[in-house]
Amino acid sequence: MTDFNRETTGREVVQAYGSRLNNKTIVITGASDGGLGAATAVALAGASPAHIILLARSAKKVTPVQEQIAAANASVKTSFVSVELDDVDSVRKAASEINDLTDHIDVLLNNAGIMAIPEFTTNKDGIELQLATNHLGHFLLTALLFPKIEAAGPGARIVNLTSDGHELAQCHFEDYNFSDGKKYHPFRGYGQSKTANILFTTYLASHLSSRQIYSFSLHPGVIMSTGLSKTMTEEMVRTADEIATEETGIGFTIEEPKDIEHGIATSLIAILDPRLEQHNGAYLEDGAIAVARSYATSEQGAERLWKLSEKLVKQEFRL
């Protein structure tokens, strides 16, 4: 994994390995125009997949992405599916629509996310919003789409966007709602959800390797242009090191930003690079395999999160 690095662009990754996606079907969450999911989808159009299914809240924000894909490669079919990832009913409806659109899914890119919600907020089921959106919505979506992923056969991939923000906090299995908000901090909530993304990947990989279905998690980098960090204040930034030290015993420094073209490269590597098949469950940063915190890759923690997730979304996920 020495060919790619922080300076790698998405275009370079597609040029290297794009032929692997010829005539494949891809599902991408968080595909609104201007975001990482949209940019990844447009880059993937150059790899000539058969069908890209784009998930977001609003059709209006996805129409420009479909137009960009058509301009890049008119042979690629696109479909839009509306979803609110913090709402289990919306996720179930979206999964049903996707299952009607295709008989297999070669790549599921769980890309959508929210970050640093200033005040303690829950979804309609009373679950902290960042955990509900960033992890549980994707957990349920993946569960409901899994038969179609399995139908794609060996080589199918489930890719989960996480963040080096997992270094901010562990999963609070017994108190995921931070004592009903009394112990909440925007970075505690975000860090917990990002740790959950890696634990989810860890569980998937450990149970799917024998079937040659792969799962990877990745930190795309700090990309300020996408709007993900729009709720983040200077005060929050100043508290990041303190919160991380309290939560994990290790401090935290926010890294230098990337532009979006460099930001999508690691997602594309996780989707395309054949060498990763020898490293199922890997966590990637800056275009290469990296080391996530041990609490995020713990098999015991992955098992605990899996059981908690099934309970919270009221859905058994059978692999």
PLY file of the C-alpha trace (Angstrom):
ply
format ascii 1.0
element vertex 319
property float x
property float y
property float z
element edge 318
property int vertex1
property int vertex2
end_header
0.00 0.00 0.00
2.79 2.42 -0.90
1.52 3.65 -4.26
-1.08 6.02 -2.81
-0.69 8.73 -0.19
-2.11 12.03 1.02
-1.34 13.66 -2.33
-3.23 11.06 -4.38
-6.27 12.34 -6.28
-9.49 10.52 -6.97
-8.76 10.66 -10.69
-5.50 8.78 -10.19
-7.23 5.97 -8.31
-9.91 5.56 -10.99
-7.25 5.54 -13.70
-5.41 2.78 -11.87
-8.30 0.47 -11.01
-11.48 1.78 -12.61
-11.87 -1.22 -14.92
-12.78 -3.32 -11.89
-16.18 -1.60 -11.74
-17.25 -2.15 -15.33
-20.98 -2.98 -15.39
-21.21 -3.07 -11.57
-23.95 -1.61 -9.34
-23.03 0.91 -6.64
-25.13 2.40 -3.82
-23.93 5.64 -2.21
-25.45 7.46 0.77
-24.93 11.17 1.29
-24.91 11.94 -2.43
-26.02 15.58 -2.31
-24.26 17.98 -4.65
-21.12 19.48 -3.14
-20.41 16.59 -0.80
-17.95 13.72 -0.77
-20.56 11.19 -1.87
-21.44 13.22 -4.95
-17.79 13.76 -5.90
-17.09 10.05 -5.41
-20.05 9.13 -7.60
-18.93 11.42 -10.41
-15.39 10.04 -10.22
-16.75 6.48 -10.33
-18.68 7.29 -13.51
-15.32 7.20 -15.25
-15.06 3.53 -14.27
-18.18 2.72 -16.33
-20.36 1.05 -13.70
-23.76 0.00 -14.96
-25.82 1.70 -12.26
-25.18 4.20 -9.46
-27.97 4.54 -6.89
-27.72 7.87 -5.07
-29.24 8.38 -1.63
-29.87 11.74 0.01
-32.67 13.69 1.63
-33.54 15.85 -1.36
-33.94 15.06 -5.06
-33.18 18.71 -5.81
-29.66 18.29 -4.40
-29.02 15.07 -6.32
-30.26 16.16 -9.76
-27.06 18.16 -10.44
-25.01 15.08 -9.50
-26.95 12.95 -11.96
-26.33 15.60 -14.62
-22.59 15.58 -13.87
-22.50 11.78 -14.13
-24.34 11.89 -17.45
-21.86 14.46 -18.74
-18.92 12.33 -17.60
-20.28 9.05 -18.95
-23.70 8.90 -20.58
-23.73 5.08 -20.41
-24.07 5.05 -16.60
-27.60 4.68 -15.30
-28.41 6.67 -12.15
-31.30 6.48 -9.71
-32.23 8.68 -6.77
-33.67 7.31 -3.52
-34.75 9.61 -0.71
-33.69 8.74 2.83
-33.48 10.25 6.30
-30.87 8.08 7.95
-31.93 8.98 11.49
-35.45 7.67 10.81
-35.78 3.88 10.74
-39.04 4.07 8.78
-37.37 6.17 6.11
-34.42 3.75 5.95
-36.78 0.80 5.56
-38.63 2.57 2.74
-35.38 3.47 1.00
-34.07 -0.09 1.28
-37.29 -1.41 -0.23
-36.95 0.97 -3.18
-33.32 0.00 -3.73
-34.17 -3.70 -3.59
-36.74 -3.08 -6.33
-34.16 -1.29 -8.49
-31.52 -4.01 -8.65
-30.96 -7.72 -8.13
-27.44 -7.23 -6.74
-25.19 -4.59 -5.18
-21.47 -4.78 -5.84
-20.49 -1.81 -3.66
-22.33 -0.13 -0.80
-20.64 3.13 0.20
-22.00 4.30 3.56
-20.79 7.84 3.09
-23.38 10.14 4.71
-22.79 11.76 8.05
-23.36 14.67 10.39
-20.87 16.25 12.74
-20.63 18.16 16.01
-24.32 18.84 16.67
-24.07 21.72 19.18
-26.93 20.73 21.50
-27.92 17.26 22.63
-30.51 16.12 20.07
-32.26 12.81 19.56
-34.14 11.16 16.72
-37.81 10.23 17.04
-36.80 7.06 18.90
-34.89 9.01 21.52
-31.39 8.07 20.29
-28.59 10.66 20.14
-28.67 12.07 16.63
-25.07 11.49 15.53
-25.13 7.83 16.57
-28.56 7.43 14.95
-27.49 9.02 11.66
-23.85 8.07 11.26
-24.05 4.49 12.49
-27.53 3.10 13.14
-29.06 4.31 9.87
-26.25 2.69 7.93
-26.38 -0.45 10.07
-30.07 -0.89 9.26
-29.65 0.00 5.59
-26.82 -2.51 5.22
-28.87 -5.20 6.97
-31.83 -4.67 4.65
-29.65 -4.58 1.53
-27.38 -7.44 2.54
-29.14 -10.15 0.48
-28.44 -8.06 -2.64
-24.82 -7.53 -1.57
-24.46 -11.27 -1.04
-26.04 -11.85 -4.46
-23.16 -9.91 -6.06
-20.88 -12.72 -4.96
-17.17 -12.71 -4.15
-15.62 -9.28 -4.37
-18.59 -7.28 -3.12
-17.60 -4.44 -0.78
-19.19 -2.54 2.09
-17.27 0.68 2.68
-17.92 2.82 5.75
-16.74 6.40 6.04
-15.48 7.10 9.50
-12.96 9.70 10.66
-9.86 10.20 12.72
-12.55 11.72 14.93
-12.92 8.21 16.34
-9.93 9.26 18.44
-12.22 11.68 20.29
-14.34 9.07 22.06
-15.06 5.42 22.59
-18.52 3.86 22.36
-20.57 4.27 25.52
-22.43 0.98 25.29
-24.23 1.45 28.60
-24.80 5.18 28.19
-24.92 5.95 24.47
-27.21 8.92 25.21
-24.75 10.52 27.60
-27.07 10.42 30.61
-29.89 11.98 28.58
-27.61 14.75 27.46
-26.15 15.69 30.83
-22.71 14.43 29.79
-23.07 15.37 26.14
-20.45 17.25 24.16
-20.62 17.60 20.36
-17.29 15.80 19.98
-18.25 13.02 22.39
-21.26 12.29 20.22
-19.30 12.54 17.00
-16.39 10.47 18.28
-18.73 7.74 19.51
-20.45 7.51 16.13
-17.14 7.35 14.26
-15.81 4.63 16.55
-19.06 2.78 15.84
-18.35 2.95 12.09
-15.04 1.15 12.59
-16.47 -1.43 14.99
-19.22 -2.14 12.45
-16.57 -2.70 9.78
-14.59 -4.94 12.12
-17.61 -7.18 12.74
-18.57 -7.37 9.06
-15.07 -8.29 7.95
-14.59 -10.94 10.60
-17.83 -12.67 9.60
-17.65 -12.25 5.81
-14.06 -13.05 4.86
-14.86 -16.69 4.19
-17.38 -15.53 1.55
-14.92 -13.05 0.02
-17.16 -10.10 0.84
-15.04 -7.21 2.04
-15.58 -4.29 4.37
-13.30 -1.32 4.94
-13.51 1.92 6.90
-11.69 5.12 6.09
-10.90 8.66 7.16
-11.18 10.87 4.06
-9.38 13.79 5.70
-10.62 17.13 6.90
-12.52 18.65 3.98
-13.96 22.03 4.90
-15.81 22.65 1.63
-18.49 19.98 2.09
-20.44 21.67 4.88
-20.00 18.74 7.28
-18.22 20.99 9.76
-20.65 23.92 9.43
-21.82 23.56 13.04
-18.29 23.40 14.44
-17.23 26.48 16.37
-13.82 27.76 17.42
-14.75 26.91 21.00
-15.39 23.29 20.03
-12.03 23.12 18.27
-10.32 24.41 21.41
-11.94 21.66 23.49
-11.08 18.75 21.14
-7.83 17.83 22.88
-9.44 18.05 26.31
-12.43 15.90 25.36
-10.25 13.27 23.71
-7.96 13.09 26.73
-10.93 12.67 29.08
-12.51 10.02 26.85
-9.50 8.01 25.70
-6.48 9.12 27.69
-4.82 10.45 24.53
-5.02 13.98 23.13
-6.26 15.00 19.69
-5.10 17.51 17.08
-7.20 18.48 14.07
-5.15 17.89 10.92
-4.56 20.17 7.96
-7.51 20.20 5.51
-7.64 18.63 2.06
-9.58 19.67 -1.00
-12.39 17.43 -2.16
-10.46 15.82 -5.05
-7.85 14.54 -2.60
-10.56 13.79 -0.04
-12.35 11.27 -2.24
-9.19 9.35 -3.10
-9.23 7.15 0.00
-12.91 6.27 -0.54
-12.07 5.23 -4.10
-9.14 3.14 -2.91
-11.43 1.35 -0.44
-13.87 0.66 -3.28
-11.38 -0.30 -6.00
-7.93 -1.38 -4.83
-7.63 -5.18 -5.24
-4.70 -5.37 -2.83
-7.02 -4.62 0.07
-8.62 -8.03 -0.27
-5.69 -9.35 1.75
-6.59 -6.91 4.54
-10.32 -7.31 5.10
-11.55 -4.92 7.78
-8.70 -2.46 7.26
-8.93 1.17 8.32
-7.49 3.64 5.79
-6.09 7.14 6.03
-4.33 9.20 3.35
-4.63 6.45 0.77
-3.01 3.73 2.86
-3.77 1.22 5.60
-3.50 2.92 8.98
-3.90 1.92 12.61
-7.16 2.84 14.31
-7.42 2.99 18.08
-7.63 -0.47 19.64
-11.06 0.20 21.15
-12.37 0.77 17.60
-11.09 -2.55 16.29
-11.85 -4.71 19.32
-13.79 -7.84 18.37
-15.47 -7.78 21.78
-16.49 -4.17 21.24
-17.72 -5.00 17.74
-19.89 -7.78 19.15
-21.34 -5.48 21.82
-22.12 -2.78 19.28
-23.74 -5.28 16.90
-26.12 -6.52 19.59
-26.91 -2.99 20.75
-27.54 -1.86 17.17
-29.95 -4.72 16.51
-31.82 -3.77 19.67
-31.99 -0.05 18.85
-33.17 -0.45 15.25
-35.35 -3.47 16.09
-33.82 -5.49 13.28
-31.83 -8.71 13.42
-28.91 -8.55 10.98
-28.14 -12.06 9.79
-24.88 -12.63 8.01
0 1
1 2
2 3
3 4
4 5
5 6
6 7
7 8
8 9
9 10
10 11
11 12
12 13
13 14
14 15
15 16
16 17
17 18
18 19
19 20
20 21
21 22
22 23
23 24
24 25
25 26
26 27
27 28
28 29
29 30
30 31
31 32
32 33
33 34
34 35
35 36
36 37
37 38
38 39
39 40
40 41
41 42
42 43
43 44
44 45
45 46
46 47
47 48
48 49
49 50
50 51
51 52
52 53
53 54
54 55
55 56
56 57
57 58
58 59
59 60
60 61
61 62
62 63
63 64
64 65
65 66
66 67
67 68
68 69
69 70
70 71
71 72
72 73
73 74
74 75
75 76
76 77
77 78
78 79
79 80
80 81
81 82
82 83
83 84
84 85
85 86
86 87
87 88
88 89
89 90
90 91
91 92
92 93
93 94
94 95
95 96
96 97
97 98
98 99
99 100
100 101
101 102
102 103
103 104
104 105
105 106
106 107
107 108
108 109
109 110
110 111
111 112
112 113
113 114
114 115
115 116
116 117
117 118
118 119
119 120
120 121
121 122
122 123
123 124
124 125
125 126
126 127
127 128
128 129
129 130
130 131
131 132
132 133
133 134
134 135
135 136
136 137
137 138
138 139
139 140
140 141
141 142
142 143
143 144
144 145
145 146
146 147
147 148
148 149
149 150
150 151
151 152
152 153
153 154
154 155
155 156
156 157
157 158
158 159
159 160
160 161
161 162
162 163
163 164
164 165
165 166
166 167
167 168
168 169
169 170
170 171
171 172
172 173
173 174
174 175
175 176
176 177
177 178
178 179
179 180
180 181
181 182
182 183
183 184
184 185
185 186
186 187
187 188
188 189
189 190
190 191
191 192
192 193
193 194
194 195
195 196
196 197
197 198
198 199
199 200
200 201
201 202
202 203
203 204
204 205
205 206
206 207
207 208
208 209
209 210
210 211
211 212
212 213
213 214
214 215
215 216
216 217
217 218
218 219
219 220
220 221
221 222
222 223
223 224
224 225
225 226
226 227
227 228
228 229
229 230
230 231
231 232
232 233
233 234
234 235
235 236
236 237
237 238
238 239
239 240
240 241
241 242
242 243
243 244
244 245
245 246
246 247
247 248
248 249
249 250
250 251
251 252
252 253
253 254
254 255
255 256
256 257
257 258
258 259
259 260
260 261
261 262
262 263
263 264
264 265
265 266
266 267
267 268
268 269
269 270
270 271
271 272
272 273
273 274
274 275
275 276
276 277
277 278
278 279
279 280
280 281
281 282
282 283
283 284
284 285
285 286
286 287
287 288
288 289
289 290
290 291
291 292
292 293
293 294
294 295
295 296
296 297
297 298
298 299
299 300
300 301
301 302
302 303
303 304
304 305
305 306
306 307
307 308
308 309
309 310
310 311
311 312
312 313
313 314
314 315
315 316
316 317
317 318
